[in-house]
Amino acid sequence: MSKTITIKLEDSTYELFKKAADGEMRSISNFIEYATLNYLTNENYVSDEEMKEIYSFSNELKKGLDDIEKGKYTFVE
């Protein structure tokens, strides 16, 4: 079920949204929804699988730093 919200925009921001929406042949409302969803799914969040990889890499880096502090390393030329 869709919901209605009200937002307050500066005139310049409204015009920017209007131009972008017109360029995409969308209503302003639809463009704001599209742009927001695009931002949220591509910029701010990572998948659970990606987060596991980040933690794994972080743990490997910590282990490597611990090994260096303990002198457990060999220089390879």
Backbone as CSV, one residue per row, in Angstrom:
resi,resn,N_x,N_y,N_z,CA_x,CA_y,CA_z,C_x,C_y,C_z
1,MET,0.842,-1.165,0.000,0.000,0.000,0.000,0.898,1.241,0.000
2,SER,0.665,2.159,-0.876,1.493,3.365,-0.936,1.046,4.374,0.115
3,LYS,2.006,5.192,0.528,1.761,6.228,1.534,2.044,7.585,0.914
4,THR,1.408,8.596,1.431,1.627,9.967,0.988,2.413,10.695,2.062
5,ILE,3.470,11.395,1.632,4.239,12.215,2.564,4.321,13.635,2.004
6,THR,4.604,14.567,2.874,4.784,15.954,2.458,6.207,16.354,2.802
7,ILE,6.893,16.990,1.850,8.232,17.487,2.113,8.305,18.961,1.725
8,LYS,9.154,19.680,2.403,9.347,21.093,2.103,10.692,21.231,1.390
9,LEU,10.682,21.866,0.220,11.892,22.025,-0.582,12.129,23.497,-0.893
10,GLU,13.380,23.869,-0.956,13.730,25.191,-1.461,13.335,25.231,-2.936
11,ASP,13.053,26.416,-3.446,12.660,26.551,-4.848,13.726,25.963,-5.787
12,SER,14.988,26.207,-5.481,16.066,25.710,-6.347,16.123,24.184,-6.350
13,THR,15.856,23.581,-5.189,15.843,22.118,-5.104,14.664,21.558,-5.877
14,TYR,13.510,22.187,-5.740,12.323,21.764,-6.482,12.592,21.814,-7.980
15,GLU,13.190,22.905,-8.449,13.486,23.039,-9.884,14.451,21.968,-10.353
16,LEU,15.417,21.633,-9.512,16.358,20.564,-9.855,15.633,19.228,-10.002
17,PHE,14.751,18.924,-9.048,13.963,17.693,-9.135,13.060,17.718,-10.372
18,LYS,12.452,18.859,-10.638,11.550,18.976,-11.792,12.292,18.710,-13.095
19,LYS,13.468,19.320,-13.260,14.254,19.109,-14.480,14.675,17.651,-14.616
20,ALA,15.109,17.063,-13.508,15.533,15.663,-13.548,14.361,14.746,-13.868
21,ALA,13.216,15.004,-13.250,12.019,14.187,-13.502,11.572,14.316,-14.954
22,ASP,11.573,15.548,-15.473,11.197,15.756,-16.875,12.143,15.002,-17.805
23,GLY,13.427,15.041,-17.481,14.417,14.347,-18.305,14.234,12.842,-18.317
24,GLU,13.704,12.314,-17.233,13.447,10.868,-17.125,12.021,10.513,-17.519
25,MET,11.248,11.522,-17.912,9.829,11.352,-18.238,9.067,10.706,-17.085
26,ARG,9.292,11.249,-15.894,8.641,10.773,-14.679,7.953,11.952,-14.007
27,SER,7.021,11.646,-13.123,6.476,12.702,-12.272,7.541,13.024,-11.224
28,ILE,7.415,14.172,-10.606,8.389,14.526,-9.564,8.330,13.507,-8.433
29,SER,7.140,13.131,-8.033,6.976,12.150,-6.964,7.667,10.831,-7.321
30,ASN,7.429,10.355,-8.527,8.030,9.103,-8.960,9.549,9.231,-9.049
31,PHE,10.040,10.372,-9.516,11.484,10.553,-9.609,12.126,10.562,-8.234
32,ILE,11.508,11.247,-7.267,12.064,11.274,-5.912,12.104,9.869,-5.328
33,GLU,11.040,9.099,-5.537,11.025,7.710,-5.051,12.123,6.901,-5.725
34,TYR,12.229,7.009,-7.046,13.245,6.286,-7.812,14.653,6.665,-7.353
35,ALA,14.918,7.971,-7.255,16.253,8.438,-6.881,16.614,8.024,-5.457
36,THR,15.645,8.087,-4.568,15.891,7.702,-3.177,16.182,6.215,-3.062
37,LEU,15.373,5.392,-3.714,15.614,3.945,-3.681,16.960,3.592,-4.302
38,ASN,17.284,4.250,-5.407,18.569,4.020,-6.059,19.718,4.367,-5.113
39,TYR,19.629,5.492,-4.447,20.661,5.912,-3.501,20.778,4.929,-2.339
40,LEU,19.648,4.576,-1.754,19.675,3.693,-0.583,20.206,2.307,-0.905
41,THR,19.883,1.789,-2.069,20.323,0.428,-2.397,21.739,0.386,-2.948
42,ASN,22.228,1.488,-3.482,23.556,1.466,-4.092,24.631,2.183,-3.298
43,GLU,24.263,3.063,-2.405,25.260,3.880,-1.738,25.433,3.589,-0.255
44,ASN,24.390,3.285,0.441,24.466,3.230,1.895,24.523,1.838,2.495
45,TYR,24.052,0.877,1.797,23.910,-0.436,2.397,24.716,-1.473,1.651
46,VAL,25.181,-2.456,2.390,25.852,-3.593,1.776,25.055,-4.840,2.125
47,SER,25.168,-5.828,1.285,24.449,-7.074,1.543,25.112,-7.809,2.704
48,ASP,24.404,-8.772,3.268,24.964,-9.574,4.356,26.232,-10.292,3.895
49,GLU,26.217,-10.784,2.666,27.378,-11.487,2.136,28.581,-10.546,2.011
50,GLU,28.330,-9.345,1.519,29.413,-8.367,1.386,29.956,-7.976,2.767
51,MET,29.075,-7.845,3.747,29.512,-7.502,5.098,30.373,-8.613,5.684
52,LYS,30.033,-9.872,5.416,30.852,-11.000,5.883,32.251,-10.916,5.292
53,GLU,32.346,-10.565,4.007,33.652,-10.424,3.360,34.457,-9.295,3.999
54,ILE,33.798,-8.200,4.322,34.484,-7.073,4.953,35.029,-7.486,6.311
55,TYR,34.199,-8.162,7.121,34.657,-8.614,8.433,35.800,-9.617,8.305
56,SER,35.688,-10.519,7.350,36.735,-11.514,7.140,38.047,-10.824,6.779
57,PHE,37.991,-9.868,5.864,39.185,-9.134,5.455,39.758,-8.360,6.636
58,SER,38.895,-7.745,7.425,39.317,-6.985,8.604,40.037,-7.900,9.593
59,ASN,39.488,-9.098,9.807,40.119,-10.046,10.725,41.478,-10.505,10.208
60,GLU,41.582,-10.702,8.904,42.868,-11.098,8.313,43.908,-9.988,8.478
61,LEU,43.482,-8.743,8.312,44.403,-7.619,8.511,44.887,-7.548,9.965
62,LYS,43.968,-7.735,10.909,44.346,-7.729,12.326,45.336,-8.853,12.621
63,LYS,45.073,-10.030,12.065,45.979,-11.162,12.266,47.356,-10.845,11.691
64,GLY,47.386,-10.236,10.522,48.653,-9.864,9.909,49.416,-8.851,10.739
65,LEU,48.730,-7.871,11.282,49.389,-6.877,12.136,49.915,-7.514,13.415
66,ASP,49.145,-8.446,13.987,49.619,-9.172,15.173,50.875,-9.969,14.851
67,ASP,50.899,-10.631,13.701,52.080,-11.398,13.292,53.295,-10.493,13.135
68,ILE,53.097,-9.315,12.576,54.216,-8.371,12.419,54.743,-7.954,13.777
69,GLU,53.859,-7.631,14.713,54.278,-7.235,16.061,55.046,-8.352,16.760
70,LYS,54.691,-9.595,16.495,55.344,-10.741,17.126,56.584,-11.186,16.358
71,GLY,56.877,-10.528,15.239,58.046,-10.886,14.449,57.845,-12.119,13.590
72,LYS,56.595,-12.509,13.373,56.293,-13.698,12.575,56.094,-13.302,11.098
73,TYR,57.184,-12.943,10.463,57.107,-12.592,9.053,58.455,-12.796,8.390
74,THR,58.454,-12.884,7.086,59.673,-13.049,6.306,59.617,-12.083,5.140
75,PHE,60.728,-11.366,4.901,60.807,-10.500,3.736,61.092,-11.347,2.506
76,VAL,60.379,-11.114,1.442,60.577,-11.829,0.194,60.960,-10.793,-0.846
77,GLU,62.093,-11.037,-1.523,62.539,-10.098,-2.553,62.240,-10.619,-3.926
